[in-house]
C-alpha cells in the first residue's frame, strides 16, 4: 500500500506540530509502504529535528484529560480511554499534576495515551515528574514519536483509502481510518484483549491491568494486523549457563503460555498478571510458516532479558513481519 501523492506540509502538521519535521517528511514522500513512512518519520524526528522543534510539537497538544471543544478529533480519540475512565477526583488530580509538571519542565506532559486508563496516565505522570529535565525531555520526545507514528498511520491509511467519485458522483470507496487506528494501536502496544487460548487466568491481586509481557504481530507487507499466528512464550529455567551467542543449547526453556493472534494481531494472555515479573531470559516465538507458507522464515524466535531492576516494568515485544524480513523492538 503506497501513498497516492506526496504529502503536503499542512497534512503532516496534523501528525506532528513541528514545522521542521513536517517539511522534511513531506519532502521525503511519497512512500512505498507504511513501514517506509514510519522509518522516515523516526529518522527525521530523532536525527534532524532539534530541541526547539520538539518543543514546538509538544505545544500543539492539549494537556492530557482536557475536554475543551477546541481539542482536535484525533486528540479526543487518543485520550478517549483516559477520559472515559476518569472519576471526578482522578480528573481533578490529573489537572493538578499537569499544572505541576508544566511548572517544573516548561512543556505539556507528553504521553501516548491510546488505550491507557486515567489511573495509568496519572501514575506515569507522577513517576516521570521525578525525572531530571534533560531525562524528561528525551522521554517526552519518545512519547511524541509514538503519537506521530499513530497519526501518520491514520493519515497514510486515509490517503491510500481516499474516497473516489464515479461519473454519477457517488462515493465508491469507504474511509477505513477507524480500522487503521485499531491496527496502529496494537503496533504501539495497546492493551491486549484476553482470548480463549490464554495460558492462565489472573491469579491473586495485582496493580497491573495486563500481563508483564505482551505482543502483537503487524504484517508490514499489507499494512494490516497478522491474525491466526500461533505465539509461544517461554522462560529459561535450566541451571546451566544462560543462553548466549556461545551457548546455543535450547533445552532449558519452559513454556509459560501460548495463544493465537486475533483480528487486531494481538495475542491473548501469555502469562499471569503479577506485580513483579521474574528476572531472567525469555523467548517469544511466532509460527510464521502457517501465516506465510511461501515466506523465508518458518518461524521467528526473539530472546530477551529482564533484569532484576526491571521486574516492575512492562515489556511489549511486537513482531513486524513480511515474507522476507522482520523486525522487533521493545514497546510500552
RODO-2510 file (C-alpha; in nm, 4 decimals, decimal comma):
residues 332
     n   res          X          Y          Z
     1     x     0,0000     0,0000     0,0000
     2     x     0,1555     0,3304    -0,1089
     3     x     0,0596     0,6935    -0,0661
     4     x    -0,1161     0,8198    -0,3767
     5     x     0,0630     1,1549    -0,3837
     6     x     0,3399     1,3416    -0,1996
     7     x     0,2335     1,4550     0,1460
     8     x     0,1634     1,8228     0,1953
     9     x     0,3326     2,0044     0,4842
    10     x    -0,0054     2,1045     0,6259
    11     x    -0,1161     1,7400     0,6244
    12     x     0,1927     1,6350     0,8188
    13     x     0,1404     1,9167     1,0706
    14     x    -0,1752     1,7328     1,1775
    15     x     0,0544     1,4401     1,2597
    16     x     0,3308     1,6369     1,4326
    17     x     0,3292     2,0062     1,5184
    18     x     0,6970     2,0638     1,4370
    19     x     0,7189     2,2521     1,1078
    20     x     1,0742     2,1315     1,0539
    21     x     0,9571     1,7720     1,0886
    22     x     0,6576     1,8312     0,8633
    23     x     0,8698     1,9929     0,5931
    24     x     1,1265     1,7131     0,5968
    25     x     0,8724     1,4299     0,5928
    26     x     0,6714     1,5933     0,3153
    27     x     0,9909     1,6315     0,1119
    28     x     1,0705     1,2607     0,1603
    29     x     0,7270     1,1458     0,0397
    30     x     0,5602     0,9658    -0,1317
    31     x     0,6312     0,6354     0,0424
    32     x     0,6010     0,2836    -0,0925
    33     x     0,4610     0,1436     0,2317
    34     x     0,3539     0,2328     0,5818
    35     x     0,6752     0,0795     0,7143
    36     x     0,8824     0,3130     0,4937
    37     x     0,6867     0,6135     0,6164
    38     x     0,7328     0,5147     0,9811
    39     x     1,1073     0,4613     0,9336
    40     x     1,1436     0,8023     0,7690
    41     x     0,9447     0,9682     1,0464
    42     x     1,1609     0,8089     1,3162
    43     x     1,4835     0,9101     1,1364
    44     x     1,3717     1,2713     1,0896
    45     x     1,2345     1,3153     1,4412
    46     x     1,5393     1,1724     1,6181
    47     x     1,8168     1,2919     1,3869
    48     x     1,7030     1,6099     1,2114
    49     x     1,4632     1,7901     1,4459
    50     x     1,6297     1,9918     1,7228
    51     x     1,5032     2,0696     2,0732
    52     x     1,3137     2,3756     1,9527
    53     x     1,1332     2,1549     1,7038
    54     x     1,0478     1,9078     1,9791
    55     x     0,9038     2,1865     2,1946
    56     x     0,7049     2,3188     1,9001
    57     x     0,5490     1,9730     1,8558
    58     x     0,4738     1,9402     2,2282
    59     x     0,2965     2,2785     2,2241
    60     x     0,0487     2,1506     1,9646
    61     x    -0,1001     1,9045     2,2185
    62     x    -0,3661     1,9748     2,4805
    63     x    -0,2998     1,8721     2,8394
    64     x    -0,3972     1,5096     2,8964
    65     x    -0,7592     1,4904     3,0130
    66     x    -0,8643     1,8202     2,8521
    67     x    -1,2232     1,8134     2,7222
    68     x    -1,2371     2,1589     2,5606
    69     x    -1,4253     2,1848     2,2258
    70     x    -1,1012     2,3187     2,0744
    71     x    -0,9281     1,9808     2,1199
    72     x    -0,8779     1,8071     1,7853
    73     x    -1,0720     1,4954     1,6897
    74     x    -0,7536     1,2886     1,6857
    75     x    -0,6536     1,4029     2,0347
    76     x    -1,0015     1,3213     2,1656
    77     x    -0,9865     0,9709     2,0196
    78     x    -0,6352     0,9097     2,1516
    79     x    -0,7368     1,0193     2,5014
    80     x    -1,0785     0,8524     2,4974
    81     x    -0,9786     0,5640     2,7256
    82     x    -0,8274     0,8011     2,9828
    83     x    -1,1231     1,0387     2,9759
    84     x    -1,3841     0,7627     2,9974
    85     x    -1,2139     0,6035     3,2997
    86     x    -1,1525     0,9265     3,4939
    87     x    -1,3597     0,9841     3,8051
    88     x    -1,4150     1,3404     3,9257
    89     x    -1,1367     1,3038     4,1810
    90     x    -0,8981     1,1463     3,9280
    91     x    -0,9693     1,4211     3,6743
    92     x    -0,9019     1,6867     3,9385
    93     x    -0,5783     1,5209     4,0460
    94     x    -0,4710     1,4842     3,6835
    95     x    -0,5297     1,8564     3,6244
    96     x    -0,3272     1,9459     3,9327
    97     x    -0,0358     1,7236     3,8338
    98     x    -0,0481     1,8529     3,4756
    99     x    -0,0010     2,2062     3,6105
   100     x     0,2746     2,0953     3,8454
   101     x     0,4525     1,9130     3,5607
   102     x     0,4336     2,2151     3,3278
   103     x     0,5656     2,4383     3,6040
   104     x     0,8712     2,2177     3,6506
   105     x     0,9562     2,1278     3,2892
   106     x     0,8030     2,4122     3,0888
   107     x     0,6010     2,1961     2,8481
   108     x     0,2867     1,9842     2,8485
   109     x     0,3077     1,6271     2,9801
   110     x     0,3556     1,4071     2,6751
   111     x     0,2217     1,0521     2,6756
   112     x     0,0845     0,8271     2,4040
   113     x    -0,2494     0,7782     2,5784
   114     x    -0,4091     0,5433     2,3258
   115     x    -0,5657     0,2560     2,5216
   116     x    -0,4415     0,3829     2,8607
   117     x    -0,6752     0,4484     3,1534
   118     x    -0,6765     0,7633     3,3636
   119     x    -0,5147     0,5891     3,6644
   120     x    -0,2371     0,4577     3,4385
   121     x    -0,1728     0,8025     3,2914
   122     x    -0,1730     0,9651     3,6342
   123     x     0,0689     0,7068     3,7741
   124     x     0,3052     0,7627     3,4804
   125     x     0,2841     1,1405     3,5218
   126     x     0,3788     1,1129     3,8892
   127     x     0,6632     0,8730     3,8106
   128     x     0,8133     1,0935     3,5413
   129     x     0,7743     1,4122     3,7473
   130     x     1,0772     1,2964     3,9475
   131     x     1,2982     1,2935     3,6359
   132     x     1,5731     1,5442     3,5723
   133     x     1,4735     1,7928     3,2967
   134     x     1,7121     1,6527     3,0350
   135     x     1,5893     1,2986     3,1004
   136     x     1,2259     1,4053     3,0836
   137     x     1,2804     1,5996     2,7609
   138     x     1,4051     1,2860     2,5887
   139     x     1,1235     1,0806     2,7371
   140     x     0,8660     1,3294     2,6133
   141     x     1,0237     1,3201     2,2662
   142     x     0,9860     0,9419     2,2606
   143     x     0,6178     0,9732     2,3541
   144     x     0,5697     1,2333     2,0808
   145     x     0,7246     0,9878     1,8358
   146     x     0,4702     0,7205     1,9347
   147     x     0,1855     0,9663     1,8788
   148     x     0,3409     1,0681     1,5489
   149     x     0,3523     0,7053     1,4347
   150     x    -0,0116     0,6561     1,5317
   151     x    -0,1254     0,9664     1,3459
   152     x     0,0952     0,9019     1,0466
   153     x    -0,0622     0,5589     1,0083
   154     x    -0,4033     0,7199     1,0189
   155     x    -0,3038     0,9817     0,7628
   156     x    -0,1383     0,7165     0,5483
   157     x    -0,4463     0,4966     0,5605
   158     x    -0,6788     0,7847     0,4792
   159     x    -0,4629     0,8807     0,1816
   160     x    -0,4456     0,5262     0,0461
   161     x    -0,8167     0,4704     0,1034
   162     x    -0,9360     0,8162    -0,0002
   163     x    -1,2918     0,8066    -0,1367
   164     x    -1,3168     0,8205    -0,5132
   165     x    -1,6139     0,9609    -0,7049
   166     x    -1,7729     0,7900    -1,0044
   167     x    -1,9258     0,9705    -1,3012
   168     x    -2,2547     0,9820    -1,1110
   169     x    -2,0820     1,1480    -0,8149
   170     x    -2,1217     0,8513    -0,5799
   171     x    -1,8505     0,7607    -0,3299
   172     x    -1,7106     0,4211    -0,4277
   173     x    -1,4585     0,3520    -0,1513
   174     x    -1,5181     0,3869     0,2267
   175     x    -1,2843     0,5580     0,4671
   176     x    -1,1152     0,2941     0,6864
   177     x    -0,9368     0,5299     0,9249
   178     x    -1,1089     0,3821     1,2292
   179     x    -0,9791     0,0349     1,1427
   180     x    -0,6288     0,1738     1,0981
   181     x    -0,6475     0,3357     1,4424
   182     x    -0,7045    -0,0073     1,5952
   183     x    -0,4183    -0,1514     1,3910
   184     x    -0,1641     0,1122     1,4866
   185     x    -0,2902     0,0997     1,8441
   186     x    -0,1716    -0,2599     1,8579
   187     x     0,1529    -0,1536     1,6881
   188     x     0,2161     0,0860     1,9728
   189     x     0,1373    -0,1658     2,2441
   190     x    -0,2260    -0,1039     2,3233
   191     x    -0,3921    -0,3147     2,5881
   192     x    -0,4304    -0,6748     2,4701
   193     x    -0,7695    -0,8394     2,4658
   194     x    -0,7828    -1,1717     2,6534
   195     x    -0,8507    -1,4664     2,4261
   196     x    -0,9996    -1,8089     2,4809
   197     x    -0,6499    -1,9517     2,4332
   198     x    -0,4841    -1,7590     2,7133
   199     x    -0,2422    -1,9584     2,9168
   200     x    -0,3895    -1,8845     3,2578
   201     x    -0,6341    -1,6634     3,4415
   202     x    -0,5293    -1,3708     3,6545
   203     x    -0,4329    -1,5010     3,9959
   204     x    -0,4327    -1,3052     4,3190
   205     x    -0,4336    -0,9259     4,3250
   206     x    -0,2110    -0,7010     4,1155
   207     x    -0,1689    -0,3328     4,0405
   208     x    -0,1169    -0,4189     3,6729
   209     x    -0,4004    -0,4232     3,4211
   210     x    -0,2209    -0,6573     3,1779
   211     x     0,0499    -0,9249     3,1914
   212     x     0,4107    -0,8025     3,2208
   213     x     0,4922    -0,9407     2,8727
   214     x     0,2652    -0,8805     2,5728
   215     x     0,2967    -0,8892     2,1957
   216     x     0,1219    -0,8319     1,8675
   217     x     0,2066    -0,9036     1,5032
   218     x     0,1827    -0,6498     1,2227
   219     x     0,2044    -0,7551     0,8574
   220     x     0,4191    -0,4760     0,7133
   221     x     0,3734    -0,6022     0,3583
   222     x    -0,0029    -0,5497     0,3805
   223     x    -0,0084    -0,2731     0,6401
   224     x    -0,2556    -0,4708     0,8499
   225     x    -0,2637    -0,6981     1,1570
   226     x    -0,1465    -1,0562     1,1187
   227     x    -0,4211    -1,2753     1,2643
   228     x    -0,4120    -1,6505     1,3279
   229     x    -0,0417    -1,6724     1,4185
   230     x     0,0455    -1,9129     1,6997
   231     x     0,2582    -1,7496     1,9710
   232     x     0,4556    -1,9224     2,2495
   233     x     0,6194    -1,7547     2,5494
   234     x     0,8983    -1,9394     2,7320
   235     x     1,1415    -1,8711     3,0146
   236     x     1,4926    -2,0094     3,0593
   237     x     1,4897    -2,2179     3,3782
   238     x     1,7837    -2,4503     3,3291
   239     x     2,0536    -2,4492     3,5945
   240     x     2,3241    -2,4430     3,3276
   241     x     2,4716    -2,1304     3,1719
   242     x     2,2101    -1,8897     3,0344
   243     x     2,1501    -1,8723     2,6578
   244     x     2,4079    -1,6689     2,4701
   245     x     2,5819    -1,6496     2,1363
   246     x     2,8297    -1,9091     2,2611
   247     x     2,5699    -2,1252     2,4381
   248     x     2,3024    -2,2236     2,1866
   249     x     2,1680    -2,5169     2,3879
   250     x     1,7939    -2,4614     2,3733
   251     x     1,6895    -2,7460     2,6042
   252     x     1,6440    -2,5235     2,9078
   253     x     1,3255    -2,3437     2,8031
   254     x     0,9975    -2,3878     2,9939
   255     x     0,6693    -2,2845     2,8326
   256     x     0,4718    -2,0170     3,0180
   257     x     0,1811    -1,9869     2,7785
   258     x     0,0591    -1,9832     2,4208
   259     x    -0,2063    -1,8067     2,2188
   260     x    -0,3279    -1,7228     1,8675
   261     x    -0,3254    -1,3645     1,7415
   262     x    -0,6723    -1,2178     1,6952
   263     x    -0,8090    -0,9948     1,4193
   264     x    -0,6145    -0,6989     1,5606
   265     x    -0,2909    -0,9014     1,5548
   266     x    -0,2797    -0,9206     1,9348
   267     x    -0,2064    -1,2369     2,1248
   268     x    -0,4127    -1,3455     2,4204
   269     x    -0,2720    -1,3607     2,7719
   270     x     0,0612    -1,5460     2,7692
   271     x     0,1340    -1,5352     3,1417
   272     x    -0,0221    -1,4412     3,4768
   273     x    -0,0778    -1,0786     3,5704
   274     x     0,1718    -1,0223     3,8521
   275     x     0,3222    -0,7095     4,0041
   276     x     0,6810    -0,8349     3,9710
   277     x     0,7862    -1,0478     3,6769
   278     x     1,0679    -1,2934     3,7446
   279     x     1,4031    -1,1662     3,6155
   280     x     1,5764    -1,3826     3,3585
   281     x     1,5767    -1,4762     2,9913
   282     x     1,2570    -1,5066     2,7913
   283     x     1,1829    -1,6330     2,4423
   284     x     0,8754    -1,5447     2,2412
   285     x     0,8200    -1,7454     1,9231
   286     x     0,5851    -1,6962     1,6295
   287     x     0,4760    -1,9726     1,3913
   288     x     0,5005    -1,7666     1,0739
   289     x     0,5080    -2,0638     0,8344
   290     x     0,1309    -2,1151     0,8517
   291     x     0,0652    -1,7446     0,8026
   292     x     0,3098    -1,7023     0,5115
   293     x     0,3804    -2,0520     0,3687
   294     x     0,5901    -1,9121     0,0832
   295     x     0,7896    -1,6833     0,3116
   296     x     1,1574    -1,7107     0,4011
   297     x     1,1130    -1,7693     0,7761
   298     x     0,9397    -2,0877     0,9001
   299     x     0,9223    -1,9331     1,2472
   300     x     1,0637    -1,6363     1,4364
   301     x     1,2028    -1,6509     1,7908
   302     x     1,3007    -1,3436     1,9903
   303     x     1,5120    -1,3842     2,3053
   304     x     1,5350    -1,1006     2,5559
   305     x     1,6462    -1,0477     2,9134
   306     x     1,4567    -0,8885     3,2010
   307     x     1,6994    -0,7648     3,4640
   308     x     1,6398    -0,7549     3,8403
   309     x     1,5994    -0,3770     3,8253
   310     x     1,3206    -0,4087     3,5639
   311     x     1,0784    -0,6517     3,7307
   312     x     0,8021    -0,3898     3,7759
   313     x     0,8216    -0,2659     3,4149
   314     x     0,6102    -0,3686     3,1182
   315     x     0,7615    -0,5452     2,8160
   316     x     0,5750    -0,5269     2,4867
   317     x     0,7677    -0,7275     2,2270
   318     x     0,5943    -0,6985     1,8884
   319     x     0,6802    -0,8620     1,5592
   320     x     0,6703    -0,6573     1,2386
   321     x     0,6701    -0,9249     0,9728
   322     x     0,6757    -0,9610     0,5966
   323     x     0,7517    -1,2734     0,3908
   324     x     1,1211    -1,1843     0,3570
   325     x     1,2026    -0,9640     0,6549
   326     x     1,1089    -0,8979     1,0138
   327     x     1,1945    -0,6577     1,2921
   328     x     1,1085    -0,6033     1,6569
   329     x     1,1590    -0,3521     1,9336
   330     x     1,0732    -0,3067     2,2990
   331     x     0,7463    -0,1188     2,3211
   332     x     0,5480     0,0022     2,6201
***
